[in-house]
């Protein structure tokens, strides 16, 4: 098959959607299929093989998280459609296509069998604004016209159910190539030094970094000599606390090393998570994740992992979870073993074939 993946976000920018797209396409290429990735231009960034830049992106914010609005000019849009048709594109896989506007433009003009993954879980509100009404209208539009809809977990299904659409989207986990994360696993041999806690992600309101900073400020005596590593992109929502160090925009290999060298990884996002990509990556690297019990993370932290959840926004509970692990090495070792095995259920080698079956089913119907 020849599959076009369309990302609304520049592939040069780190992000969960981009990782999902890149890992799935690499696995599909290795499995004998052919892929092309289309995403907005990222100034100064080089394109990887198989990637096509289309449209210019402008950063915006909604519900406490950043995203890009992109638009493709008519000439470049025609050229992209012509190139993809000449290549022999058979099916289009859109990612969060209600993010305006380039994915919508390309999808309409290609006029091919189409699948979409809606990665986001939007916060519930009794007073929807204009953005929420736009998203609801776009969701109904795509539901009526796409050949298959996918969500990464049961977490986003409630928002689709509220729209009154049937059938509901199919649940398929994101595709994650865990090979590099597993290679970073120290095998339980920790570097010398104090108990280390790491955060990896964007420094924005939705991700709950402020909760982590509050928890660190009120950490109990068991964590007084511990170290906090804050690695990501953006501005911290407060001063760098005592016992913490900041790593701005780490590359992939550095990010893996930072997580693999930590005793615990923290994911404090209070809402807006459909899955838990950062949790799975940490587990594959042999690092136990402590996570906020939002609907998305809760779908990943099952079994033994449920004890590692804390109420979203509760800094005291987060500090207590970290202290429990810092003072009980045997329990930390048991949870690390559970985490390694649990992560492999989500590796692209397990999930990739399910996407191939979906594509074949859609093409068969078409």
C-alpha positions in Angstrom: 0.0 0.0 0.0 1.0 3.6 -0.5 -0.2 5.7 2.5 -0.1 9.4 3.0 0.1 10.6 6.6 -0.9 14.2 7.2 0.2 15.9 10.4 -1.2 19.3 11.4 2.0 20.1 13.3 5.5 20.6 11.9 7.4 17.3 12.0 10.5 19.2 13.1 8.8 20.1 16.4 8.9 17.5 19.1 5.4 16.2 20.1 3.4 13.0 20.7 1.5 13.2 17.4 4.7 13.7 15.4 6.3 10.7 17.2 3.3 8.5 16.4 3.4 9.5 12.8 7.1 9.0 12.3 7.2 5.7 14.2 4.2 4.2 12.3 5.6 5.3 8.9 9.0 3.9 9.6 7.5 0.5 10.6 5.2 0.5 7.6 8.2 1.2 5.3 10.1 -1.7 6.9 7.1 -3.9 6.4 7.0 -3.4 2.6 4.6 -0.6 2.3 5.4 3.0 1.2 4.6 6.2 3.0 4.7 9.9 2.6 4.4 12.4 5.5 2.9 15.9 4.8 3.2 18.6 7.5 3.5 22.4 7.6 6.8 24.1 7.0 9.1 24.6 10.0 11.5 27.5 9.2 15.1 26.4 9.1 14.3 22.7 9.5 15.5 20.0 7.0 13.0 17.5 5.7 13.6 13.8 6.4 13.3 11.3 3.5 9.6 10.7 2.7 8.5 14.0 4.2 6.8 16.9 2.3 6.3 20.4 3.6 3.0 22.1 2.8 1.6 25.3 4.3 3.0 27.7 6.8 2.3 27.2 10.5 1.5 29.8 13.1 1.6 28.9 16.8 -1.6 29.5 18.8 -3.0 28.3 22.2 -6.3 26.6 23.2 -7.3 25.1 26.5 -3.9 25.7 27.9 -1.9 23.9 25.2 -0.1 25.1 22.1 -0.9 24.0 18.5 -0.3 25.4 15.0 -2.7 26.9 12.6 -1.5 26.2 9.0 -2.6 27.3 5.6 -1.4 26.2 2.1 -1.5 28.5 -0.9 -3.4 27.3 -3.9 -0.3 26.8 -6.1 1.6 24.7 -3.6 -1.5 22.8 -2.8 -2.0 21.8 -6.5 1.6 20.8 -6.7 1.4 18.6 -3.6 -1.8 16.9 -4.8 -0.2 16.3 -8.2 3.0 14.9 -6.7 1.1 12.5 -4.4 -1.2 11.3 -7.2 1.8 10.7 -9.5 3.4 8.8 -6.7 0.4 6.5 -6.6 -1.2 7.4 -3.2 -3.9 5.0 -2.3 -5.1 6.0 1.2 -4.8 9.1 3.5 -4.3 8.9 7.2 -5.1 12.3 8.8 -4.0 13.2 12.4 -6.3 15.4 14.4 -7.7 17.0 11.2 -9.9 19.4 13.0 -6.7 21.4 13.6 -7.1 24.0 10.8 -6.4 24.2 8.0 -3.9 22.5 5.8 -4.9 18.9 6.5 -8.5 19.7 5.5 -7.4 21.4 2.3 -5.2 18.5 1.2 -7.7 15.8 2.2 -10.5 17.4 0.2 -8.4 17.7 -3.0 -6.9 14.2 -2.9 -10.3 12.6 -2.7 -9.0 9.2 -1.6 -10.1 6.6 1.0 -9.4 8.2 4.3 -8.7 7.3 7.9 -8.3 9.8 10.8 -6.9 9.6 14.3 -8.2 12.1 16.7 -5.5 12.3 19.3 -6.9 14.9 21.7 -9.2 14.6 24.7 -10.8 18.0 25.1 -11.7 19.3 28.5 -15.4 19.2 29.3 -17.2 22.5 29.7 -20.8 23.6 30.3 -20.1 26.9 28.6 -18.4 26.0 25.2 -16.7 28.9 23.5 -16.4 29.5 19.8 -13.4 27.2 19.6 -15.4 24.3 21.2 -18.3 24.9 18.8 -15.9 24.9 15.8 -14.4 21.6 17.0 -17.8 20.0 17.5 -18.9 21.0 14.0 -15.7 19.8 12.4 -16.0 16.5 14.3 -19.4 15.9 12.9 -18.2 16.9 9.4 -15.4 14.4 9.4 -17.5 11.6 11.1 -19.9 11.8 8.2 -17.3 11.7 5.5 -14.3 9.6 6.6 -14.1 5.9 6.0 -12.8 5.2 9.5 -12.2 7.2 12.7 -9.7 6.2 15.4 -9.0 7.4 18.9 -6.0 6.3 21.0 -7.9 5.1 24.0 -11.4 5.0 25.6 -10.7 8.4 27.1 -11.8 10.5 24.1 -15.0 8.5 23.4 -17.1 10.5 25.8 -16.6 13.6 23.7 -17.8 11.8 20.6 -20.7 10.2 22.5 -21.8 13.7 23.6 -21.9 14.7 19.9 -24.5 12.0 19.4 -22.6 10.3 16.5 -22.8 6.6 15.6 -20.8 4.5 15.3 -18.2 5.7 17.8 -14.6 5.8 16.7 -12.5 2.7 16.9 -9.9 2.5 19.7 -6.3 1.8 18.6 -3.3 2.7 20.7 -0.7 5.1 19.2 2.3 3.4 17.5 5.5 3.8 19.5 8.9 2.4 18.4 10.4 1.6 21.8 13.8 0.3 20.5 15.8 3.5 21.4 14.1 3.7 24.8 14.8 0.1 25.6 18.4 0.6 24.5 18.7 3.4 27.1 17.6 1.1 29.9 20.4 0.8 32.4 19.1 -2.6 33.6 18.7 -1.4 37.1 22.3 -0.2 37.4 21.7 3.4 38.5 24.3 6.2 38.2 25.8 7.4 41.5 24.1 10.3 43.2 20.9 11.2 44.9 17.4 10.0 44.2 16.5 11.6 40.9 13.1 12.7 39.6 12.7 13.7 35.9 10.0 15.6 33.9 10.1 15.6 30.1 7.6 17.6 28.1 6.4 21.1 27.3 6.3 23.7 30.0 2.7 24.7 29.5 -0.4 25.0 31.8 -2.0 21.8 30.5 1.0 19.7 31.4 0.8 20.5 35.1 4.4 21.7 35.6 3.2 24.1 38.2 1.8 21.2 40.2 5.2 19.5 40.1 7.0 22.7 41.2 4.6 23.0 44.2 5.1 19.4 45.1 8.9 19.9 45.0 8.6 23.0 47.2 6.7 21.0 49.9 8.6 17.7 49.5 9.0 15.8 52.8 12.4 15.2 54.4 12.9 11.9 52.5 13.3 14.0 49.3 15.3 16.9 50.7 18.5 15.6 49.1 16.8 14.4 45.9 17.4 16.0 42.5 14.7 17.2 40.0 15.5 17.4 36.3 13.1 19.6 34.2 13.6 18.9 30.5 11.4 20.5 27.8 10.4 23.5 25.8 9.0 26.8 26.8 9.1 28.9 30.0 8.7 27.5 33.5 5.6 28.8 35.3 7.8 29.9 38.2 11.4 30.1 39.4 13.7 27.1 39.3 13.4 25.5 42.8 16.2 24.4 45.0 17.6 21.0 44.1 16.4 21.3 40.4 18.1 21.8 37.1 16.7 22.8 33.8 17.4 21.3 30.4 15.9 23.3 27.5 14.8 21.5 24.4 16.8 18.3 24.7 17.4 16.2 21.6 16.0 12.7 21.4 19.2 10.9 22.6 19.6 13.4 25.5 16.0 13.0 26.4 16.2 9.3 26.5 19.3 9.4 28.7 17.7 11.9 31.1 14.7 9.6 31.6 16.7 6.4 31.8 19.1 7.9 34.4 16.2 8.9 36.6 14.7 6.8 39.4 11.2 8.2 38.7 9.6 10.0 35.8 6.7 12.4 36.6 3.8 13.2 34.3 1.5 15.7 36.1 -0.8 16.8 33.3 -4.2 17.4 34.8 -6.4 17.1 31.6 -6.3 16.9 27.9 -4.5 13.5 27.6 -5.9 10.8 25.5 -3.1 8.2 26.1 0.2 8.3 27.9 3.0 8.2 25.4 5.5 9.7 27.9 4.6 7.0 30.4 5.2 4.1 27.9 8.5 5.6 26.8 9.7 6.0 30.4 8.7 2.4 31.3 10.5 1.0 28.3 13.6 2.9 29.5 13.3 1.1 32.9 12.0 4.2 34.8 8.9 4.1 36.9 6.3 6.8 36.0 4.3 8.7 38.6 1.3 10.3 36.8 -1.8 12.4 37.4 -4.9 10.3 37.2 -6.4 12.1 34.2 -8.6 9.9 31.9 -5.9 9.3 29.4 -3.1 8.3 31.7 -5.5 6.1 33.7 -6.0 4.0 30.6 -2.3 3.2 30.5 -1.5 2.9 34.3 -3.5 -0.2 34.9 -2.8 -3.2 37.2 0.2 -2.4 39.4 0.6 0.9 37.8 -2.7 2.3 39.3 -0.8 2.8 42.6 1.5 5.3 40.9 -1.4 7.6 40.0 -2.2 10.7 42.1 -5.2 13.1 41.9 -4.7 15.7 39.2 -3.6 19.0 40.7 -2.8 17.6 44.1 0.8 18.6 44.8 0.8 17.1 48.3 -0.3 13.7 46.9 2.4 13.9 44.2 5.1 14.6 46.9 3.9 11.7 48.9 4.0 9.3 46.0 7.6 10.3 45.3 8.6 10.0 48.9 7.1 6.5 49.1 9.3 5.3 46.2 12.4 7.1 47.4 12.2 5.2 50.8 11.3 1.8 49.4 13.9 0.6 46.9 12.5 -3.0 46.9 9.0 -1.7 45.8 10.6 0.6 43.2 12.5 -2.4 41.8 9.3 -4.5 41.5 7.4 -1.7 39.8 10.3 -1.2 37.4 10.0 -4.9 36.3 6.3 -4.5 35.8 6.8 -1.3 33.8 9.2 -2.9 31.3 6.8 -5.7 30.5 3.8 -3.5 30.4 5.4 -1.1 27.9 6.0 -3.8 25.3 2.3 -4.3 24.8 2.3 -0.9 23.1 5.4 -1.3 20.8 4.9 -0.6 17.1 5.7 -4.3 16.4 2.5 -5.2 18.3 0.2 -2.3 17.2 1.4 -1.7 13.7 -0.3 -4.8 12.2 -3.6 -3.5 13.5 -3.3 -0.3 11.4 -2.4 -2.4 8.3 -5.6 -4.4 8.9 -7.6 -1.1 9.2 -6.1 0.3 6.0 -6.9 -3.0 4.1 -10.4 -3.0 5.5 -11.0 0.6 4.3 -9.5 -0.1 0.8 -11.6 -3.3 0.6 -14.8 -1.3 1.2 -13.7 1.4 -1.3 
